[in-house]
Amino acid sequence: MALMPLRVNGELVSDSVLAREAESVRQRLESVAEVQRSEWGLDRDGIRARAIRWARENVIEQTLLRQAALAEPSAVDRATVDERFGMAVKRAGGAEKLAEAGVDESALREDLERQIKVERFVAKLTGRVKAPRMKELARNYRANKDRFKSEELVRASHIVKHVDRQVSAEEAKAAAREIHASLGRGESFETIADTRSDCPGQGGDLGYFPRGKMVKEFEDVAFGLPVGGISGVFRTVFGFHIVKVTDRKAAGVRPFAEVRDRIARELTEERRTKVLEQFLDSIRERATIDTVESAQA
């Protein structure tokens, strides 16, 4: 399937625009797990063909949406464009970098103004979507509990003495044992983690983590301790450690109160997407879309 230029309501969409979108879609399809691609029946040629089809649809919808947004009479104030332009300059590493890249300031400002108009148009279009009611959230939670399963989690803090070119294994181990003795005398784990560990900060807190997140020697010790328990000195590839477990969460389904806001965001976004799709379907029915021979473009 070749990439041919299009005219959408008389506006020319070049094959280069379609090619960029097709490459973006192709990369996303390539990133999908091989098992999933196999289930879809997609080999390399199939991925390319689908990328071209989807790119054509994406570009048509993007063009129609932009045309609808630009038809709105409301203008974008200069201060808003200036702010967005400043952000673009910062991302580029400065105005000189933009100039070196051949970016025309006027053209960029016009493009940013169009982007803002599209964003505002979409926000206005989808802004009337009602937030899901509590009973809808609860119903979604009950129907999709498998999505909210959580692994066993441990929250731990650590003290480490690294082994490297400057510090031998014997020296690091001796330092860790000395620290462990200090803990045995009642000194604060968190204070020592901040002042004598080779990885200081936040009292050594590593937050919550599941199995498989840390190196095996570390997680074997952490998951084997009770809450409040402090390990002995042990070694990993990073050096010698002491671990304190501060909390743990058993595997299971996360409670509704914990995931309620996430469900609300997802349902709201689904409704906004549906409203936008319905709008695009309606304007596409009235649109004139033609394929253009390259020589005529």
WORAKA-V532780 format. One record per helix or strand of 2 or more residues. SS is the DSSP state (H for helix, E for strand). FROM is the first residue (numbers start at 0). TO is the last residue. If there is no record, write none. Layout:
# WORAKA-V532780
[[SS	FROM	TO] [SS	FROM	TO]]
This chain:
# WORAKA-V532780
[[E	5	7] [E	10	12] [H	14	30] [H	33	39] [H	43	69] [H	77	91] [H	94	99] [H	104	125] [H	133	142] [H	144	147] [E	148	149] [E	152	161] [H	168	183] [H	188	194] [H	201	203] [E	204	208] [H	215	223] [E	233	235] [E	238	248] [E	251	252] [H	255	285] [E	288	290] [H	293	295]]
